[in-house]
């Protein structure tokens, strides 16, 4: 009996009976099953092995090829599903298994930020006015420009507007010593501000006097702390007073000033920004 034909299990090309690899595609081949060498059955008789011997040699390779193609297609489908999930963000979020979605993560972050934001709002509601204490501060970073006041006196208070931080006198823009409430306007061009032994500086510029027609030493805002008009002092040694057009602390804000050891009379105009008094006793409106 002549030898049967043999085909590649991968590409179906015809190959030699003894070949271990396909010359067409290079795929490894299973060993050729041994064929029984028993003599052929007599005519009219059939043996149990007839169906096996007469099976087409192409059948087994073709079935193996079909199964392999099906496996390859299934793997490609799985890879495609994974790729699609990754592109749509499905790989990093799920509604099951404990992972959180992007929207849930965003909500959690907002919830964490909310307490801090709420604290800031509550703090602003309690104290809406910026303030600071003693020290040397950088304008624009530590403190912001603006007009500040100490709402009470402090013994030995010294403060200064600074053009720099070398410590040299030429960098002092304006300064003062006082035991009484003070007011200062810090300019945006100032480099810094120094404060020693002073009460808290605040931008709360509301009135600090009990009466707008009778007051003692300090720096006051005309129209808020004191009324315009004519005032007389009770008199005290070393009295100094000044009418002010602003609160920079420099000579450019002086409208008029005087030193006296006796009772003094001064007219505060409605256009004056402020009035300063040191060691003068009590000022009382007389007109």
C-alpha positions as CSV (number, residue, x, y, z in Angstrom):
1,X,0.0,0.0,0.0
2,X,1.4,3.4,-0.9
3,X,2.2,5.9,1.8
4,X,-0.6,8.5,2.6
5,X,-0.2,12.2,2.1
6,X,0.7,14.4,5.0
7,X,-0.3,18.1,5.6
8,X,1.0,20.9,7.9
9,X,-1.2,21.3,11.0
10,X,-0.7,25.1,10.9
11,X,-1.0,26.2,7.2
12,X,-2.3,23.0,5.5
13,X,0.6,22.7,3.1
14,X,1.6,19.2,2.0
15,X,4.8,18.0,3.8
16,X,7.0,14.9,3.8
17,X,5.9,12.0,6.0
18,X,9.1,12.3,8.1
19,X,9.2,16.1,8.4
20,X,9.3,17.6,11.9
21,X,8.8,21.2,10.6
22,X,6.7,22.6,7.8
23,X,8.9,24.0,5.0
24,X,6.1,26.5,4.2
25,X,5.4,28.2,7.6
26,X,8.0,26.6,9.8
27,X,5.5,25.2,12.4
28,X,6.5,22.2,14.4
29,X,4.6,19.0,13.4
30,X,3.3,16.2,15.6
31,X,4.9,12.8,14.9
32,X,3.1,10.7,12.2
33,X,0.8,8.1,13.9
34,X,2.0,4.6,13.2
35,X,0.0,2.6,10.6
36,X,-0.8,-1.0,11.4
37,X,1.2,-3.4,9.3
38,X,-1.4,-6.2,9.6
39,X,-2.6,-7.7,6.3
40,X,-5.7,-6.1,4.7
41,X,-8.9,-7.8,5.7
42,X,-10.5,-10.2,3.3
43,X,-13.1,-9.0,1.0
44,X,-16.5,-8.7,2.5
45,X,-15.2,-8.5,6.0
46,X,-14.6,-5.5,8.1
47,X,-12.5,-5.0,11.2
48,X,-12.9,-2.5,14.1
49,X,-9.9,-0.6,12.8
50,X,-11.3,0.0,9.3
51,X,-12.6,3.4,10.2
52,X,-9.3,4.5,11.6
53,X,-7.3,3.2,8.7
54,X,-9.6,4.8,6.2
55,X,-9.8,8.2,7.9
56,X,-8.7,11.0,5.7
57,X,-5.2,12.3,6.6
58,X,-6.4,15.8,6.1
59,X,-9.1,15.6,8.8
60,X,-7.0,15.9,12.0
61,X,-4.7,18.7,10.8
62,X,-7.7,20.7,9.6
63,X,-9.5,20.4,13.0
64,X,-6.4,21.4,14.9
65,X,-6.0,24.4,12.6
66,X,-9.6,25.5,13.3
67,X,-9.2,25.2,17.1
68,X,-6.0,27.2,17.0
69,X,-7.6,29.9,15.0
70,X,-10.5,30.1,17.4
71,X,-8.2,30.4,20.4
72,X,-6.2,33.2,18.6
73,X,-9.5,35.1,17.8
74,X,-10.6,34.7,21.4
75,X,-7.3,36.1,22.7
76,X,-7.5,39.0,20.3
77,X,-11.1,39.8,21.5
78,X,-10.0,39.8,25.1
79,X,-7.0,42.1,24.4
80,X,-9.3,44.5,22.4
81,X,-11.7,44.7,25.4
82,X,-8.8,45.5,27.8
83,X,-7.5,48.1,25.4
84,X,-11.0,49.8,25.1
85,X,-11.4,49.8,28.9
86,X,-8.0,51.4,29.3
87,X,-8.7,54.2,26.7
88,X,-12.1,55.1,28.3
89,X,-10.7,55.2,31.8
90,X,-12.5,52.0,32.8
91,X,-9.4,50.4,34.1
92,X,-8.9,52.8,36.9
93,X,-12.5,53.1,38.1
94,X,-15.2,50.6,39.0
95,X,-18.4,50.7,40.9
96,X,-17.6,47.4,42.6
97,X,-14.6,45.9,44.5
98,X,-13.8,49.0,46.5
99,X,-12.3,51.2,43.9
100,X,-13.6,54.8,43.4
101,X,-14.5,56.5,40.2
102,X,-13.0,59.8,39.0
103,X,-16.2,61.7,40.0
104,X,-16.2,60.1,43.5
105,X,-12.5,61.0,43.9
106,X,-13.3,64.6,43.0
107,X,-16.1,64.8,45.5
108,X,-13.9,63.4,48.2
109,X,-11.2,66.0,47.5
110,X,-13.8,68.8,47.5
111,X,-15.1,67.5,50.9
112,X,-11.6,67.6,52.3
113,X,-11.1,71.2,51.1
114,X,-14.4,72.4,52.4
115,X,-13.5,72.4,56.2
116,X,-10.4,74.6,55.5
117,X,-12.4,76.9,53.3
118,X,-15.1,77.0,56.0
119,X,-12.6,77.9,58.7
120,X,-11.3,80.8,56.6
121,X,-14.8,82.1,56.1
122,X,-15.5,81.8,59.9
123,X,-12.2,83.6,60.7
124,X,-13.0,86.4,58.2
125,X,-16.5,86.7,59.8
126,X,-14.9,87.0,63.3
127,X,-12.1,89.4,62.3
128,X,-12.5,90.9,58.9
129,X,-9.6,93.4,59.5
130,X,-6.0,92.4,58.8
131,X,-3.7,92.9,61.8
132,X,-0.2,92.1,63.0
133,X,2.0,92.4,66.2
134,X,5.5,93.5,67.0
135,X,8.4,92.6,64.7
136,X,10.0,93.6,61.4
137,X,7.7,92.8,58.6
138,X,8.1,92.7,54.8
139,X,5.5,94.8,53.0
140,X,3.6,92.8,50.4
141,X,4.4,89.4,51.9
142,X,4.1,89.6,55.7
143,X,1.8,92.5,55.7
144,X,-0.2,94.4,53.1
145,X,0.0,98.2,52.4
146,X,-2.7,100.3,54.0
147,X,-3.6,102.4,57.0
148,X,-3.3,100.7,60.4
149,X,-3.9,101.9,64.0
150,X,-3.2,100.7,67.5
151,X,-6.6,100.8,69.3
152,X,-4.9,101.3,72.7
153,X,-1.7,102.9,74.1
154,X,1.4,100.9,74.9
155,X,4.3,102.3,77.0
156,X,7.5,102.7,75.0
157,X,6.0,101.9,71.6
158,X,8.4,102.5,68.7
159,X,7.5,102.1,65.0
160,X,9.1,102.9,61.7
161,X,8.4,102.7,57.9
162,X,11.5,101.2,56.1
163,X,12.9,101.6,52.6
164,X,15.2,98.6,53.3
165,X,16.6,96.3,55.9
166,X,20.2,97.4,56.3
167,X,19.5,99.0,59.6
168,X,21.0,102.3,58.5
169,X,19.3,105.6,59.2
170,X,18.8,106.6,55.6
171,X,16.4,103.6,55.2
172,X,14.0,105.0,57.8
173,X,11.1,106.7,55.9
174,X,9.2,107.8,59.0
175,X,9.3,106.8,62.7
176,X,7.9,107.7,66.1
177,X,7.9,106.9,69.8
178,X,4.6,107.1,71.7
179,X,2.8,105.7,74.7
180,X,-0.6,106.5,73.2
181,X,-2.8,105.1,70.4
182,X,-1.1,105.6,67.0
183,X,-2.0,105.6,63.3
184,X,0.3,104.9,60.3
185,X,-0.2,104.5,56.6
186,X,2.2,101.9,55.1
187,X,2.8,102.7,51.4
188,X,3.0,100.0,48.7
189,X,6.5,101.2,47.9
190,X,7.7,100.6,51.5
191,X,10.1,97.6,51.9
192,X,9.2,97.0,55.5
193,X,7.6,98.1,58.8
194,X,9.2,97.7,62.3
195,X,7.2,97.7,65.5
196,X,8.5,97.4,69.1
197,X,6.5,97.4,72.3
198,X,3.4,98.5,70.5
199,X,-0.2,97.1,70.8
200,X,-1.6,95.1,67.9
201,X,-1.8,97.0,64.6
202,X,-5.1,96.6,62.8
203,X,-7.0,98.0,59.9
204,X,-10.1,98.4,62.1
205,X,-10.3,102.2,61.9
206,X,-13.6,102.5,63.8
207,X,-13.8,105.1,66.6
208,X,-11.7,104.5,69.8
209,X,-13.0,107.5,71.8
210,X,-16.0,107.5,74.1
211,X,-16.7,111.1,73.2
212,X,-16.1,112.9,69.9
213,X,-15.9,116.3,71.7
214,X,-13.5,115.4,74.6
215,X,-10.4,113.2,74.2
216,X,-6.9,112.8,75.6
217,X,-3.5,112.1,74.1
218,X,-3.2,109.9,70.9
219,X,-3.6,110.1,67.2
220,X,-7.2,110.4,66.0
221,X,-9.2,110.3,62.8
222,X,-11.2,113.6,62.3
223,X,-14.9,112.8,61.7
224,X,-14.6,109.4,63.3
225,X,-12.8,109.8,66.7
226,X,-13.2,113.6,67.0
227,X,-15.5,116.2,65.6
228,X,-14.1,119.2,63.7
229,X,-14.2,122.4,65.8
230,X,-12.3,124.6,68.2
231,X,-10.7,122.8,71.2
232,X,-8.8,123.8,74.3
233,X,-6.3,121.6,76.2
234,X,-6.0,121.3,80.0
235,X,-2.3,122.0,79.7
236,X,0.8,119.9,80.6
237,X,4.5,120.3,80.4
238,X,6.0,119.3,77.1
239,X,2.7,119.3,75.2
240,X,3.0,118.6,71.4
241,X,0.0,118.6,69.0
242,X,-0.4,118.6,65.2
243,X,-3.1,118.9,62.6
244,X,-2.6,116.2,59.9
245,X,-3.5,115.8,56.2
246,X,-2.6,112.1,56.3
247,X,-0.9,109.4,58.4
248,X,2.4,108.7,56.6
249,X,4.3,109.9,59.6
250,X,6.3,112.3,57.4
251,X,6.6,116.1,57.3
252,X,4.5,116.2,54.1
253,X,1.4,115.3,56.2
254,X,1.8,118.2,58.7
255,X,-0.7,121.0,58.3
256,X,0.2,122.8,61.5
257,X,1.9,121.9,64.9
258,X,3.1,123.4,68.1
259,X,4.9,122.7,71.4
260,X,3.7,124.3,74.7
261,X,3.7,123.8,78.4
262,X,0.5,125.8,78.9
263,X,-3.1,125.3,77.9
264,X,-3.5,125.6,74.1
265,X,-6.4,126.3,71.7
266,X,-6.5,124.7,68.2
267,X,-9.1,124.7,65.5
268,X,-9.5,121.3,63.8
269,X,-10.9,121.8,60.2
270,X,-13.4,119.4,58.6
271,X,-10.9,118.8,55.8
272,X,-8.2,117.6,58.3
273,X,-7.5,113.9,58.1
274,X,-6.3,113.6,61.7
275,X,-5.1,115.2,64.9
276,X,-2.1,114.1,67.1
277,X,-1.6,115.0,70.8
278,X,1.3,114.1,73.2
279,X,1.5,115.2,76.8
280,X,-1.2,117.8,76.4
281,X,-3.8,116.5,78.9
282,X,-7.5,116.6,77.9
283,X,-8.8,118.4,74.8
284,X,-12.4,119.7,75.1
285,X,-14.5,121.3,72.4
286,X,-15.3,124.9,73.1
287,X,-16.7,126.0,69.7
